[in-house]
């Protein structure tokens, strides 16, 4: 049974087949994540979708704290090496990598990607994470795209993590459609309510997803779920 601990924004602590994974570490600078004890976070693997500050702010510190393998694109892993951390795996779209008994496939994402200093951080991505009993799609920051239908053709998803905050990513309606495209009957929302541009109406979101026969979960920061 997979376990999920919501650390805020697009940052999750996942446990799949006993392996601990953190996505897009953005905790300390997030005012909504003040209840998270950063020092308690453990990880075997850190997955990074792109280089924006609200996705990599805590990457270097968390990598050093945990000794995790960092899976991301070539540009981000190269940048990380320049920060003195070399335990990483560069990937690119369409490629797959097996680590700790889990399979990671990098998927397309429609967004932008730059480091906090404005330099190029490679192309944005999502990941399908496949274990023995669970298969999850972490979409990263993305717009709705027909490429999501390819995920449905290849994988039987147990869950998808989809951005729903609008403005910088998909909004509620597009994200609900994305759930149908990728074949997810259960979705955990992300990239919403962190700051003013991406605040949402929770009831509207729940109703829009329900209309497409998709269960939407909107955990509070710090909540833990078992699936």
ABEGO torsion letter per residue (X at the ends): XBBBBBAEEABBBBBBGGBBBBBGBBAAABAAAAABBAAABBBABBBBABABAAAAAAAAAAAAAAGBBBBBBAAAAAAAAAAGBABBBBBBBGBBBBBGGBBBBBBBBBBBBBBAAGBBAEBBBBBBBBBAABBBBBAEBBBBBAAAAAAAAABBBABBBBBAAEGABBBAAAAAAAAAAAGBABBBBBGBGABAAABBBAAAAAAAAAAAGBBBBBBBBGBBBBX
